[in-house]
């Protein structure tokens, strides 16, 4: 603010100095001749310079001496004012130069920041293209393996007939056959690649039961813990179902005493949580973040005797769904959004919204376990380094990691790379023996996951220091039940029943038969039930249409169309696809 006063101050000093200089140089301080002019009656006193000859009518002339000291003083004042104006103007020039330099530095920093963001975006695009190339390569190898076995059926017979070359001993799980018999019939280089993608291992029922039991333990172990959870996996790996099961069971146990909050990118229910969408209202999302942090700090300030009982009876969960998309939004269009983040001292610090998210999650992870305040994060990223609030080893130790992977054979989508990379990552599994144990189980678990079309799960049970690798059991019906119980679908559809007349009223541009045909085409294209409801059966929310959300009437219309128009073919396709 001070630099804004330099310009008017220097101008004022220059003006005053000029006035003082003019005054000191004027004749006011010279010697003068004073006389009485007899030409007037009465005579008038007149003062003139001593250098001027008085008129003949001058009487009683007196010489008045000049004031040299006053002239000198005024001259010095003039010099001081002018010097002050010069100094202040110099300060003004200096402040302007500093401001210009700061603007130049800010512009340079912004340019560097944009360059870094562009470089990060380029790396993400390269990584994405590399992943797509690997998926394409894997699809080619899968197709080659299938074609090879079709053209050479004797290979399959040899594989099935061959005795297993090695027993895999790990937690009661053992492989019963290998593909070694095909090694002499196929080119060895091709076989190595095919074995990794096709994995035609023949396994017994005991192995399947053991792996499904392990998957159940991985899910069950999350219900009683107060630690934060990180669900990692590619789209379609079942993260939403696993998260929904954990939250639903918590809700079933604690009822309204469970305080649920969710920051998401889609309008999902999350068992009745208070939900805000980051891509719709970032202010509401920040309000939720502040509410959770305020509650955490309130619990920390309680007396121990009061805190333990209160925290045990009233858990708090903050869900961050699709956090990878949230991070992209926070680093792009919301990167310049500044918020006032409260410190524990009561002061406020101005930081970016993205930094506020990371600071809040770090505080929840490090301090929330004893206070029964947890964060549940779902992300498509396979790299935990992308989660900045887990940047340290202590941060990773404070959470339970849930990796899920799935290869959908019908859609020819998905792979198990996220789990294989996690098993080989010493920052995820620090114990070398534990990594070897997981490597021994992985091939059979992968083969069973493909065979049974069920997701594979790798869970870090931080309470015991062990990892669990297994097959996720079929929990879809339980998941749907929690949606019906806690997302309010039953209350809204209880008094509504679909008829051909109602379909015509609500879809005037089409017919029930045409809607069913469209659904059938989408299922043939590999689209999920959820996406079909959102794209085909959804209409404008501002018209208060019966299918204005996924959880209201969309499901009932989908089921009504199948019940009334399907000959059994579409139902079988949906069951095979896992919908």
C-alpha positions in Angstrom: 0.0 0.0 0.0 2.9 2.4 0.8 4.2 2.5 -2.8 0.9 3.9 -3.9 1.7 7.1 -2.0 5.0 7.8 -3.7 3.6 9.5 -6.7 1.4 12.1 -5.0 4.0 12.7 -2.2 6.8 13.4 -4.7 4.6 15.7 -6.8 3.6 17.7 -3.6 7.2 18.1 -2.5 8.2 19.3 -6.0 5.4 21.9 -6.0 6.1 23.2 -2.5 9.9 23.4 -3.3 9.2 25.3 -6.4 7.0 27.8 -4.6 9.6 28.3 -1.8 12.3 28.8 -4.4 10.3 31.4 -6.3 9.6 33.2 -3.0 13.3 33.2 -2.0 14.3 34.7 -5.3 11.6 37.4 -5.3 12.4 41.0 -4.2 10.4 40.7 -1.0 13.5 40.3 1.1 15.6 43.1 -0.6 16.3 46.6 1.0 13.4 49.1 0.3 12.8 52.9 0.3 9.7 53.9 2.1 8.3 57.5 1.6 5.1 59.5 1.9 3.7 60.6 -1.4 2.5 64.3 -1.1 0.6 64.0 -4.3 -2.2 62.4 -2.3 -4.1 64.1 0.5 -3.4 62.8 3.0 -0.1 61.5 1.8 0.2 57.7 1.2 3.1 55.6 2.4 4.8 53.9 -0.5 7.7 51.3 -0.5 10.0 51.0 -3.5 13.3 49.4 -4.3 16.3 51.4 -3.2 17.5 51.2 -6.9 14.5 53.2 -8.0 14.5 57.1 -7.9 11.6 58.3 -5.8 9.3 61.0 -7.3 9.6 64.7 -6.4 6.5 64.6 -4.3 8.2 62.1 -1.9 8.5 63.2 1.7 9.9 61.7 4.8 11.9 59.0 2.9 13.2 56.2 5.0 15.5 53.2 3.9 14.2 49.8 5.2 17.0 47.2 5.4 16.5 43.7 3.6 16.1 40.3 5.4 18.9 38.1 4.1 18.5 35.4 6.8 14.9 34.9 5.9 15.8 34.7 2.2 18.5 32.1 3.0 16.2 30.1 5.2 13.5 30.0 2.5 16.0 29.0 0.0 17.2 26.1 2.1 13.6 25.0 2.7 13.1 25.1 -1.1 16.2 23.0 -1.7 15.1 20.5 1.0 11.6 20.1 -0.5 13.1 19.6 -4.0 15.6 17.1 -2.7 12.8 15.2 -0.8 10.7 15.2 -4.0 13.7 13.7 -5.9 14.2 11.0 -3.2 10.5 10.0 -3.1 10.4 9.9 -6.9 13.4 7.6 -6.9 11.6 5.4 -4.4 8.6 5.4 -6.7 10.7 4.3 -9.7 12.4 1.6 -7.6 9.0 0.3 -6.4 7.7 0.2 -10.0 10.8 -1.7 -11.0 10.3 -4.2 -8.2 6.7 -4.6 -9.1 7.6 -5.1 -12.7 10.2 -7.7 -11.7 7.7 -9.5 -9.5 5.2 -9.6 -12.4 8.0 -10.9 -14.7 8.9 -13.6 -12.1 5.2 -14.5 -11.6 4.8 -14.8 -15.4 7.9 -17.0 -15.6 6.7 -19.2 -12.8 3.3 -19.5 -14.4 4.9 -20.4 -17.7 7.0 -23.1 -16.0 4.0 -24.4 -14.1 2.0 -24.7 -17.3 5.0 -26.4 -19.0 5.1 -28.9 -16.1 1.4 -29.5 -16.3 1.7 -30.0 -20.1 4.6 -32.4 -19.6 2.6 -34.3 -17.0 -0.4 -34.5 -19.3 1.9 -35.7 -22.1 3.3 -38.4 -19.9 -0.2 -39.5 -18.9 -1.2 -39.6 -22.6 1.9 -41.7 -23.4 1.1 -44.0 -20.5 -2.5 -44.4 -21.6 -1.5 -45.1 -25.2 1.1 -47.7 -23.9 -1.6 -49.4 -21.8 -4.0 -49.5 -24.8 -1.2 -51.0 -26.9 -0.6 -53.7 -24.3 -4.3 -54.4 -24.2 -4.3 -54.7 -28.0 -1.3 -56.9 -27.9 -2.8 -59.1 -25.3 -6.0 -59.4 -27.4 -3.9 -60.5 -30.4 -2.2 -63.1 -28.2 -5.5 -64.4 -26.8 -6.8 -64.7 -30.3 -3.7 -66.5 -31.4 -3.9 -68.9 -28.5 -7.5 -69.7 -29.2 -6.9 -70.2 -32.9 -3.9 -72.4 -32.2 -5.9 -74.7 -30.0 -8.8 -74.8 -32.5 -6.5 -75.8 -35.3 -4.6 -78.3 -33.1 -7.1 -79.9 -30.7 -4.6 -82.5 -29.8 -2.7 -79.9 -27.9 -5.6 -79.3 -25.6 -5.8 -83.0 -25.0 -2.1 -83.2 -24.2 -2.4 -80.3 -21.8 -5.4 -81.9 -20.0 -3.7 -85.3 -19.9 -0.3 -84.1 -18.8 0.5 -84.5 -15.1 1.4 -81.3 -13.2 5.1 -80.6 -13.3 5.1 -78.8 -10.0 3.0 -78.4 -6.9 2.4 -74.8 -5.8 2.3 -74.8 -2.0 0.7 -71.7 -0.4 -2.1 -71.6 2.1 -3.5 -74.8 0.9 -3.8 -73.7 -2.7 -2.2 -76.0 -5.3 -2.2 -76.2 -9.1 -3.2 -79.6 -10.6 -1.9 -79.3 -14.1 0.4 -77.1 -16.3 0.8 -76.4 -20.0 4.3 -78.0 -20.2 3.0 -80.7 -22.6 2.5 -78.1 -25.4 6.1 -76.9 -25.2 7.3 -79.5 -27.7 4.5 -78.8 -30.2 4.6 -75.0 -30.4 7.4 -72.5 -30.9 8.8 -71.8 -27.4 8.9 -68.0 -27.8 5.2 -67.9 -28.7 4.3 -70.3 -25.9 5.9 -68.0 -23.2 3.8 -65.1 -24.3 0.6 -67.2 -24.7 1.1 -68.8 -21.3 1.1 -65.3 -19.7 -2.1 -64.2 -21.3 -4.2 -67.3 -21.8 -3.0 -69.3 -18.7 -4.9 -72.5 -19.4 -4.3 -74.0 -15.9 -6.6 -76.8 -14.8 -7.5 -76.4 -11.1 -9.5 -78.3 -8.7 -12.6 -77.4 -6.6 -10.5 -77.2 -3.4 -8.3 -74.5 -4.9 -11.4 -72.5 -6.0 -13.0 -72.8 -2.5 -9.7 -71.7 -0.8 -9.3 -68.6 -3.0 -13.0 -67.6 -2.7 -12.6 -68.0 1.1 -9.5 -65.8 1.0 -11.5 -63.2 -1.0 -14.3 -63.3 1.6 -11.7 -62.8 4.4 -10.3 -59.8 2.5 -13.7 -58.1 2.4 -14.8 -59.2 5.9 -11.6 -57.8 7.4 -12.5 -54.3 6.2 -15.8 -54.2 8.2 -14.3 -54.0 11.7 -11.3 -51.8 11.0 -11.3 -48.0 11.6 -8.4 -47.6 9.1 -8.7 -45.8 5.8 -9.2 -47.9 2.7 -7.8 -47.4 -0.8 -9.6 -49.4 -3.6 -7.4 -49.6 -6.7 -8.4 -51.2 -10.0 -9.3 -50.6 -13.6 -12.9 -49.9 -14.6 -15.0 -53.0 -14.4 -12.9 -54.7 -11.7 -15.6 -54.5 -9.1 -14.3 -51.7 -6.9 -17.7 -50.0 -6.6 -19.3 -53.3 -5.5 -16.6 -54.0 -2.9 -16.8 -50.5 -1.5 -20.6 -50.6 -1.5 -20.5 -53.9 0.5 -18.2 -52.5 3.1 -20.2 -49.3 3.5 -23.5 -51.2 3.4 -22.4 -53.6 6.2 -21.2 -50.6 8.3 -24.5 -48.9 7.7 -26.4 -52.1 8.7 -24.4 -52.4 11.9 -24.4 -48.7 13.1 -27.6 -47.4 11.4 -28.0 -43.6 11.7 -25.0 -43.4 14.1 -22.7 -43.9 11.0 -21.9 -40.5 9.5 -21.3 -40.9 5.8 -20.0 -38.3 3.4 -19.0 -38.7 -0.2 -17.3 -36.5 -2.8 -17.8 -38.0 -6.2 -18.0 -37.4 -10.0 -21.3 -39.2 -10.5 -24.7 -38.9 -8.8 -24.5 -42.1 -6.8 -26.1 -42.8 -3.4 -23.4 -44.4 -1.3 -25.8 -45.9 1.2 -27.5 -42.6 2.0 -24.4 -40.5 2.4 -24.3 -36.7 2.1 -23.0 -36.5 -1.5 -21.4 -33.6 -3.4 -20.0 -33.8 -7.0 -16.7 -32.1 -7.6 -17.5 -31.5 -11.3 -20.8 -29.8 -10.2 -20.2 -27.8 -7.0 -16.6 -27.6 -5.7 -17.8 -25.3 -2.8 -20.1 -27.9 -1.5 -17.3 -30.5 -1.7 -15.0 -28.3 0.3 -17.8 -27.8 2.9 -18.0 -31.6 3.3 -14.2 -31.7 3.6 -14.2 -29.1 6.4 -17.1 -30.8 8.2 -15.1 -34.1 8.4 -11.9 -32.3 9.5 -13.7 -30.3 12.1 -15.3 -33.5 13.5 -11.9 -35.2 13.6 -10.3 -32.3 15.5 -13.3 -32.1 17.9 -12.8 -35.8 18.8 -9.1 -35.3 19.3 -9.8 -32.5 21.8 -12.1 -34.7 23.9 -11.0 -36.2 27.2 -9.9 -39.8 26.8 -12.7 -41.3 28.9 -15.3 -39.5 26.9 -13.5 -39.8 23.5 -13.2 -43.6 23.4 -16.9 -44.4 23.9 -18.1 -41.6 21.6 -15.7 -42.5 18.8 -16.5 -46.2 19.0 -20.3 -45.6 18.7 -20.2 -43.0 16.0 -17.9 -43.8 13.1 -17.3 -41.2 10.3 -16.5 -42.2 6.7 -15.5 -39.8 3.9 -15.7 -41.5 0.5 -13.7 -40.1 -2.4 -15.0 -41.9 -5.5 -13.2 -41.9 -8.8 -10.3 -40.0 -7.2 -8.2 -40.2 -10.4 -10.7 -38.0 -12.2 -11.0 -35.7 -9.2 -7.2 -35.2 -9.3 -7.3 -34.3 -13.0 -10.0 -31.7 -12.3 -8.1 -30.3 -9.2 -5.0 -29.9 -11.3 -6.7 -28.3 -14.3 -9.8 -26.2 -14.2 -9.8 -26.0 -10.3 -6.0 -25.5 -10.0 -6.4 -21.8 -9.3 -9.2 -22.1 -6.8 -8.0 -20.9 -3.4 -9.6 -21.8 -0.1 -9.1 -20.9 3.5 -7.9 -24.1 5.2 -8.1 -24.1 9.0 -5.0 -24.9 11.0 -5.3 -26.7 14.4 -4.3 -23.4 16.0 -7.5 -21.7 14.7 -5.6 -19.7 12.1 -6.4 -20.0 8.4 -4.0 -20.6 5.5 -4.8 -19.8 1.9 -4.0 -22.8 -0.2 -5.3 -24.4 -3.4 -8.3 -26.7 -3.3 -6.1 -29.6 -4.4 -3.6 -29.0 -1.6 -6.6 -28.8 0.8 -7.8 -32.3 -0.3 -4.3 -33.7 0.2 -3.8 -32.1 3.6 -7.3 -33.2 4.8 -6.8 -36.8 3.6 -3.3 -37.0 5.2 -4.7 -35.8 8.5 -7.5 -38.4 8.3 -5.1 -41.2 7.5 -2.6 -40.4 10.2 -4.9 -39.3 13.0 -8.3 -40.9 12.1 -7.7 -44.5 13.1 -7.9 -44.0 16.8 -10.7 -41.4 16.4 -12.8 -43.7 14.1 -12.7 -41.3 11.2 -11.7 -43.0 8.0 -11.3 -42.1 4.3 -12.5 -44.6 1.6 -10.8 -43.8 -1.7 -11.6 -45.4 -5.0 -9.2 -44.8 -7.9 -8.5 -46.3 -11.3 -4.8 -45.5 -11.0 -2.5 -48.5 -10.5 0.3 -46.4 -8.9 -0.1 -45.4 -5.3 2.5 -42.7 -5.9 -0.3 -40.8 -7.7 -2.0 -40.4 -4.3 0.0 -37.5 -2.9 -1.4 -38.0 0.6 0.3 -41.4 0.6 3.7 -40.1 -0.5 5.5 -41.4 2.5 6.0 -44.9 3.8 4.2 -44.0 7.0 1.2 -42.9 4.9 1.0 -46.2 3.1 1.3 -48.1 6.4 -1.7 -46.2 7.7 -4.1 -47.5 5.1 -5.4 -50.9 3.8 -4.8 -51.3 0.1 -7.4 -53.2 -1.9 -6.2 -54.0 -5.4 -8.9 -55.6 -7.7 -8.4 -56.9 -11.3 -10.7 -58.7 -13.7 -10.5 -60.0 -17.3 -13.9 -60.0 -18.9 -13.7 -62.7 -21.6 -16.9 -61.8 -23.3 -16.0 -58.1 -23.7 -12.3 -58.9 -24.2 -11.5 -56.2 -21.6 -9.3 -55.9 -18.6 -6.1 -57.6 -17.3 -4.3 -58.4 -14.1 -1.3 -56.1 -14.5 -2.3 -53.9 -11.5 -2.0 -56.9 -9.1 1.1 -58.4 -10.7 2.8 -55.0 -10.5 1.8 -54.6 -6.8 3.1 -58.0 -5.9 6.5 -57.1 -7.4 6.6 -53.7 -5.8 8.7 -53.6 -2.7 7.1 -50.3 -1.7 3.7 -52.1 -1.5 4.9 -55.5 -0.1 8.1 -54.8 1.8 8.8 -58.4 2.9 10.5 -60.4 0.2 9.1 -63.7 1.5 5.6 -62.2 1.4 6.1 -61.2 -2.2 7.3 -64.7 -3.1 4.3 -66.2 -1.4 2.0 -64.0 -3.4 3.8 -64.8 -6.6 3.2 -68.5 -6.0 -0.5 -68.0 -5.6 -1.0 -65.5 -8.5 -0.9 -67.9 -11.5 -3.6 -70.1 -10.2 -5.7 -67.2 -8.9 -5.5 -65.6 -12.3 -6.6 -68.8 -14.1 -9.6 -69.2 -11.7 -10.6 -65.6 -12.0 -10.8 -66.0 -15.8 -12.5 -69.3 -15.5 -15.1 -68.2 -13.0 -15.4 -64.7 -14.4 -14.9 -63.2 -10.9 -12.5 -60.4 -9.9 -9.2 -61.1 -8.2 -8.4 -59.2 -5.0 -5.1 -58.4 -3.3 -5.5 -56.9 0.2 -3.0 -55.6 2.6 -4.2 -56.5 6.1 -2.2 -53.8 7.9 -3.4 -55.1 11.4 -1.5 -58.4 10.9 1.2 -57.3 8.4 0.0 -60.0 5.9 -1.5 -59.8 2.4 -4.4 -61.8 1.1 -4.7 -62.9 -2.5 -8.0 -64.5 -3.5 -11.2 -64.4 -5.7 -14.0 -62.0 -4.8 -17.2 -63.9 -4.0 -20.4 -63.1 -5.7 -21.8 -60.3 -3.6 -24.0 -58.6 -6.2 -27.3 -59.5 -4.6 -26.1 -58.2 -1.3 -25.0 -55.0 -3.0 -28.4 -54.5 -4.7 -30.1 -55.1 -1.3 -28.1 -52.3 0.3 -29.0 -50.0 -2.7 -32.6 -50.8 -2.1 -32.4 -50.3 1.6 -30.3 -47.1 1.8 -30.5 -45.3 -1.5 -34.3 -44.8 -1.2 -35.3 -46.6 -4.4 -38.1 -48.7 -2.8 -40.0 -45.7 -1.4 -40.1 -43.9 -4.7 -41.2 -46.9 -6.8 -43.6 -48.5 -4.4 -46.6 -46.8 -5.9 -45.5 -47.0 -9.5 -46.0 -49.8 -12.0 -45.0 -49.8 -15.7 -47.6 -50.3 -18.4 -47.5 -49.9 -22.2 -49.6 -46.7 -21.7 -47.1 -45.2 -19.2 -44.2 -46.0 -21.5 -46.0 -44.2 -24.3 -46.7 -41.2 -22.1 -43.2 -40.9 -20.8 -41.5 -41.8 -24.1 -43.7 -40.2 -26.8 -41.0 -40.5 -29.5 -40.7 -44.3 -29.3 -42.5 -47.5 -28.1 -41.9 -50.2 -25.5 -41.0 -52.7 -28.2 -38.4 -50.2 -29.7 -36.9 -49.6 -26.3 -36.5 -53.3 -25.8 -34.8 -53.7 -29.2 -32.4 -50.9 -28.3 -31.6 -52.5 -25.0 -30.9 -55.8 -26.7 -28.6 -54.1 -29.2 -26.7 -52.4 -26.4 -26.2 -55.7 -24.5 -24.9 -57.3 -27.7 -22.4 -54.4 -27.9 -21.2 -55.3 -24.5 -22.8 -52.3 -22.6 -23.5 -52.8 -18.9 -27.0 -52.6 -17.4 -26.0 -49.4 -15.6 -24.9 -47.7 -18.7 -28.0 -48.8 -20.7 -30.2 -47.3 -18.0 -28.3 -44.1 -18.0 -28.2 -43.7 -21.8 -31.3 -45.4 -23.2 -33.9 -45.1 -20.3 -32.9 -41.8 -18.8 -34.6 -38.6 -19.8 -34.6 -34.9 -18.7 -34.6 -34.3 -15.0 -36.3 -31.0 -15.3 -39.5 -32.8 -16.5 -39.5 -34.9 -13.3 -39.5 -38.0 -15.4 -39.9 -41.3 -13.6 -36.4 -42.5 -14.7 -34.6 -39.3 -13.8 -32.0 -41.2 -11.8 -30.3 -44.6 -12.0 -31.7 -45.8 -8.6 -35.3 -44.6 -9.0 -37.4 -46.1 -11.9 -34.7 -47.0 -14.4 -34.1 -50.4 -13.0 -37.8 -51.2 -12.8 -38.3 -50.2 -16.4 -35.3 -52.3 -17.5 -36.7 -55.3 -15.7 -40.3 -54.7 -17.0 -39.1 -54.6 -20.6 -37.2 -57.9 -20.2 -40.1 -59.6 -18.4 -42.5 -58.6 -21.1 -40.5 -58.8 -24.3 -37.6 -61.2 -23.8 -37.8 -64.8 -24.9 -35.1 -65.8 -22.5 -32.2 -65.0 -24.7 -31.4 -61.6 -23.3 -31.8 -62.8 -19.7 -29.2 -65.5 -20.4 -26.8 -63.0 -21.9 -27.1 -60.7 -18.9 -26.5 -63.6 -16.5 -23.5 -64.7 -18.5 -22.2 -61.1 -18.5 -22.6 -60.8 -14.7 -25.3 -58.0 -14.8 
